[in-house]
Amino acid sequence: MSTKSYYEILEVDETATDSEIKRAYRQLAMKYHPDKNADGAEMFKEISHAYETLGDPSKRADYDEFGAQGAPED
């Protein structure tokens, strides 16, 4: 995995709206999809993982507070 933040991977600001994140994900997913870009498989995985977190308001809040490790376990 990359050392970039999920926001950097999706090329959006930390203040991006849900729709801006979704739009960025779709554009990057089309660009790096393995069917269109044979060398893009790893980047596509990173983009998808970043969107899985930032596209969910609860996961995004945890990411914003705790980083990629997420919330501590109880």
N, CA, C and O of each residue as an XYZ file, in Angstrom:
296
protein
N       0.825     -1.192      0.000
C       0.000      0.000      0.000
C       0.867      1.253      0.000
O       2.018      1.236      0.436
N       0.308      2.300     -0.482
C       0.984      3.583     -0.589
C       1.103      4.258      0.778
O       0.338      3.974      1.700
N       2.083      5.160      0.883
C       2.214      5.950      2.109
C       1.422      7.250      2.005
O       1.423      8.052      2.938
N       0.755      7.460      0.891
C      -0.080      8.645      0.714
C      -1.358      8.497      1.528
O      -1.806      7.390      1.823
N      -1.930      9.642      1.882
C      -3.231      9.599      2.556
C      -4.296      9.214      1.529
O      -4.077      9.326      0.322
N      -5.435      8.764      2.015
C      -6.527      8.414      1.113
C      -6.980      9.631      0.307
O      -7.399      9.497     -0.842
N      -6.897     10.798      0.902
C      -7.263     12.019      0.183
C      -6.288     12.273     -0.966
O      -6.697     12.671     -2.057
N      -5.010     12.045     -0.721
C      -4.001     12.222     -1.770
C      -4.196     11.198     -2.883
O      -4.053     11.528     -4.061
N      -4.516      9.977     -2.523
C      -4.743      8.934     -3.527
C      -5.892      9.325     -4.443
O      -5.807      9.147     -5.658
N      -6.971      9.859     -3.864
C      -8.131     10.261     -4.665
C      -7.995     11.670     -5.234
O      -8.872     12.143     -5.958
N      -6.896     12.333     -4.904
C      -6.598     13.676     -5.423
C      -7.691     14.683     -5.068
O      -8.130     15.470     -5.907
N      -8.121     14.641     -3.800
C      -9.116     15.593     -3.296
C      -8.604     16.206     -1.997
O      -7.707     15.664     -1.351
N      -9.184     17.341     -1.624
C      -8.861     17.980     -0.350
C      -9.572     17.246      0.784
O     -10.546     16.525      0.564
N      -9.068     17.442      1.989
C      -9.712     16.840      3.163
C     -11.099     17.422      3.404
O     -11.906     16.830      4.120
N     -11.375     18.568      2.815
C     -12.686     19.207      2.965
C     -13.643     18.840      1.831
O     -14.729     19.410      1.727
N     -13.248     17.898      0.986
C     -14.071     17.512     -0.164
C     -15.424     16.975      0.295
O     -15.535     16.318      1.330
N     -16.441     17.271     -0.497
C     -17.778     16.757     -0.205
C     -17.869     15.299     -0.654
O     -16.998     14.797     -1.365
N     -18.933     14.637     -0.226
C     -19.146     13.248     -0.642
C     -19.223     13.135     -2.163
O     -18.676     12.198     -2.746
N     -19.897     14.081     -2.801
C     -20.029     14.022     -4.258
C     -18.690     14.274     -4.953
O     -18.425     13.684     -6.001
N     -17.851     15.131     -4.395
C     -16.521     15.360     -4.972
C     -15.651     14.113     -4.848
O     -14.895     13.786     -5.762
N     -15.757     13.430     -3.734
C     -15.000     12.190     -3.535
C     -15.478     11.127     -4.517
O     -14.670     10.427     -5.127
N     -16.779     11.011     -4.664
C     -17.342     10.023     -5.590
C     -16.909     10.319     -7.027
O     -16.539      9.407     -7.766
N     -16.954     11.584     -7.418
C     -16.557     11.981     -8.771
C     -15.080     11.674     -9.012
O     -14.717     11.156    -10.068
N     -14.232     11.992     -8.038
C     -12.799     11.727     -8.163
C     -12.545     10.228     -8.271
O     -11.732      9.787     -9.083
N     -13.241      9.451     -7.453
C     -13.088      7.994     -7.508
C     -13.451      7.470     -8.889
O     -12.700      6.691     -9.475
N     -14.581      7.887     -9.405
C     -15.027      7.390    -10.715
C     -14.032      7.742    -11.819
O     -13.730      6.910    -12.674
N     -13.526      8.971    -11.799
C     -12.559      9.378    -12.824
C     -11.277      8.558    -12.734
O     -10.769      8.083    -13.750
N     -10.754      8.392    -11.527
C      -9.515      7.632    -11.350
C      -9.730      6.144    -11.606
O      -8.854      5.479    -12.159
N     -10.882      5.617    -11.212
C     -11.168      4.203    -11.449
C     -11.214      3.910    -12.944
O     -10.716      2.874    -13.386
N     -11.800      4.801    -13.719
C     -11.826      4.616    -15.171
C     -10.418      4.681    -15.755
O     -10.077      3.919    -16.660
N      -9.615      5.585    -15.238
C      -8.252      5.761    -15.747
C      -7.370      4.558    -15.437
O      -6.582      4.138    -16.285
N      -7.489      3.997    -14.238
C      -6.593      2.934    -13.791
C      -7.209      1.537    -13.799
O      -6.566      0.583    -13.362
N      -8.434      1.399    -14.283
C      -9.062      0.081    -14.297
C      -8.198     -0.888    -15.098
O      -7.752     -0.550    -16.195
N      -7.954     -2.081    -14.570
C      -7.084     -3.046    -15.255
C      -7.519     -3.392    -16.678
O      -6.679     -3.768    -17.497
N      -8.803     -3.275    -16.990
C      -9.255     -3.542    -18.355
C      -8.800     -2.462    -19.331
O      -8.677     -2.722    -20.527
N      -8.550     -1.256    -18.833
C      -8.121     -0.147    -19.686
C      -6.644      0.153    -19.545
O      -6.039      0.717    -20.457
N      -6.054     -0.212    -18.421
C      -4.661      0.115    -18.142
C      -4.012     -1.121    -17.513
O      -4.182     -1.392    -16.325
N      -3.277     -1.851    -18.323
C      -2.689     -3.113    -17.858
C      -1.766     -2.920    -16.659
O      -1.618     -3.831    -15.845
N      -1.150     -1.756    -16.540
C      -0.234     -1.483    -15.435
C      -0.927     -0.818    -14.247
O      -0.269     -0.448    -13.275
N      -2.225     -0.666    -14.317
C      -2.939      0.091    -13.296
C      -3.563     -0.721    -12.182
O      -4.262     -0.161    -11.338
N      -3.335     -2.022    -12.152
C      -4.021     -2.872    -11.172
C      -3.736     -2.459     -9.729
O      -4.657     -2.377     -8.917
N      -2.482     -2.201     -9.408
C      -2.136     -1.836     -8.029
C      -2.745     -0.482     -7.652
O      -3.279     -0.317     -6.555
N      -2.660      0.471     -8.562
C      -3.238      1.791     -8.296
C      -4.755      1.683     -8.159
O      -5.355      2.351     -7.317
N      -5.371      0.845     -8.986
C      -6.813      0.650     -8.904
C      -7.200      0.111     -7.526
O      -8.210      0.531     -6.962
N      -6.411     -0.813     -6.981
C      -6.673     -1.345     -5.637
C      -6.587     -0.238     -4.591
O      -7.428     -0.154     -3.697
N      -5.566      0.611     -4.707
C      -5.407      1.711     -3.746
C      -6.575      2.683     -3.832
O      -7.108      3.116     -2.810
N      -6.969      3.022     -5.050
C      -8.089      3.938     -5.263
C      -9.364      3.351     -4.656
O     -10.110      4.046     -3.966
N      -9.603      2.077     -4.918
C     -10.805      1.413     -4.406
C     -10.809      1.356     -2.881
O     -11.841      1.581     -2.250
N      -9.662      1.059     -2.298
C      -9.561      0.994     -0.832
C      -9.796      2.381     -0.214
O     -10.489      2.511      0.795
N      -9.212      3.402     -0.829
C      -9.402      4.765     -0.328
C     -10.875      5.163     -0.406
O     -11.413      5.760      0.526
N     -11.523      4.829     -1.524
C     -12.928      5.194     -1.680
C     -13.821      4.398     -0.728
O     -14.821      4.917     -0.234
N     -13.463      3.149     -0.473
C     -14.237      2.336      0.468
C     -14.302      3.024      1.829
O     -15.327      2.969      2.510
N     -13.218      3.664      2.217
C     -13.172      4.367      3.500
C     -13.803      5.750      3.410
O     -14.676      6.088      4.209
N     -13.369      6.550      2.441
C     -13.847      7.935      2.374
C     -15.274      8.045      1.860
O     -15.936      9.056      2.098
N     -15.759      7.034      1.166
C     -17.114      7.051      0.643
C     -18.173      6.712      1.683
O     -19.366      6.882      1.434
N     -17.745      6.236      2.841
C     -18.656      5.884      3.933
C     -18.481      6.921      5.044
O     -17.398      7.016      5.622
N     -19.517      7.697      5.354
C     -19.367      8.774      6.346
C     -18.812      8.321      7.695
O     -18.010      9.034      8.297
N     -19.218      7.162      8.173
C     -18.728      6.663      9.457
C     -17.245      6.295      9.380
O     -16.463      6.651     10.261
N     -16.872      5.586      8.328
C     -15.464      5.206      8.153
C     -14.599      6.440      7.924
O     -13.466      6.511      8.398
N     -15.145      7.411      7.191
C     -14.392      8.638      6.936
C     -14.132      9.391      8.238
O     -13.034      9.905      8.450
N     -15.128      9.459      9.103
C     -14.958     10.139     10.392
C     -13.875      9.453     11.217
O     -13.042     10.120     11.830
N     -13.885      8.123     11.234
C     -12.838      7.379     11.948
C     -11.474      7.646     11.330
O     -10.493      7.850     12.046
N     -11.410      7.644     10.000
C     -10.141      7.894      9.312
C      -9.628      9.297      9.638
O      -8.443      9.482      9.916
N     -10.518     10.273      9.602
C     -10.119     11.650      9.894
C      -9.596     11.786     11.323
O      -8.678     12.564     11.579
N     -10.177     11.034     12.245
C      -9.764     11.135     13.644
C      -8.542     10.281     13.972
O      -7.653     10.718     14.703
N      -8.498      9.065     13.432
C      -7.464      8.115     13.842
C      -6.465      7.734     12.751
O      -5.476      7.060     13.038
N      -6.704      8.149     11.511
C      -5.804      7.775     10.426
C      -6.148      6.408      9.854
O      -7.216      5.860     10.127
N      -5.240      5.868      9.065
C      -5.489      4.621      8.348
C      -5.666      3.421      9.274
O      -6.249      2.417      8.864
N      -5.177      3.499     10.512
C      -5.329      2.382     11.437
C      -6.760      2.269     11.953
O      -7.160      1.216     12.451
N      -7.524      3.339     11.837
C      -8.911      3.317     12.282
C      -9.039      3.495     13.777
O      -8.056      3.726     14.482
N     -10.249      3.385     14.241
C     -10.539      3.576     15.662
C      -9.961      2.426     16.474
O      -9.943      1.283     16.018
N      -9.492      2.732     17.673
C      -8.992      1.653     18.532
C     -10.119      0.712     18.927
O     -11.273      1.121     19.054
N      -9.768     -0.550     19.120
C     -10.760     -1.557     19.525
C     -11.134     -1.345     20.986
O     -10.316     -0.883     21.782
N     -12.357     -1.680     21.330
C     -12.810     -1.571     22.729
C     -12.240     -2.680     23.565
O     -12.510     -2.751     24.764
